[in-house]
Amino acid sequence: NSPLSFFRKTEEKLPLILELPEYRRPRFRNIGYLTFERTRIFIKKAGTMIFIASILIWLVSSIPFNADMDKTIIGYTGRGLAYVTYPMMGLDWKMVIPLVFGIGAKEVIISALGILYSSGGTIVSSLLAAWTIPQAIAFLVFQMTYAPCFATIASMKSESKSWKITVLGFFYPLILTTIITTIVYHLLVLVMG
């Protein structure tokens, strides 16, 4: 015993005992039901978001009416953003707009691409004709790693109770992704010619 042991509180440490339920084999019926229910709930939520966003994208890509798409609200906005994104990452205005709407919900990106690249053919044929391989890979890298969606941002604010952490949580991945995508794009252009 040390001389200071007199001042220390000694508590008897009890072992932690947790009673675990008996292991059972999962029933395929239960797994199927839970999978179906969770999928149905996700599709309902995501479908509603995609539907509303698609209407909004269509609307801003149609105003003013009877104008070419690049002369609409969405065209002017996208071309303004493309002044930065095209030289850095090879992303033209039709590639940037879905990413902007994707901040609301990532599921909207495919819908936005479908609206912006609909030219009578399939979306795949339209994208193959419009994008180079470095552009496509840069788009995928950016899309997979950029800023979190609004629901995640709201959760960050709710959990951290700090605007500083929330703003940092939005801009840090956005800036880091921009740097990484720029490097990836220029390396691919260099390698592929």
GIVENWO-V69348 format. One line per field, one symbol per residue. phi: phi as a letter, one per 40 degrees, with the letter a starting at -180 (. if undefined). A space follows every 10 residues. Layout:
phi->???
This chain:
phi->.ccccccccb bcccccbbcc cccbcccccc cccccccccc cccccccccc cccccccccc cbbccgbccc bbdccccccc ccdcccccbg ccccccddcc ccccacccdc ccccccbcbg cccccccccc bccdcccccc ccccbcdccd cccccccccc fbcccccccc cdcccccccc cccdcccccc ccg
